[in-house]
Amino acid sequence: MTQWEEDFIRLVDSFVAETKDPKILEEIAQLDRESRLLGISFYDMYCVVLQDVKGHQNFVAEFRTYMSLKKVKPVF
């Protein structure tokens, strides 16, 4: 695994752990279910959503805000 992948996973994990918004938490749960149905990792599914925000605008905006608060350069 590359350093970039490890950093991305840590960032996503901390976002998931720190999120309090019920709508965002529901969307995270939905992404988890969809990733299992597709047979891909949650992190791969997360990358897909970040690249194709259609239907996930609020979720992606929250993640971008989180990244800016953590002072992380955009990964997408």
Order of alpha helices (4+ residues) and beta strands (2+ residues): alpha-alpha-alpha-alpha
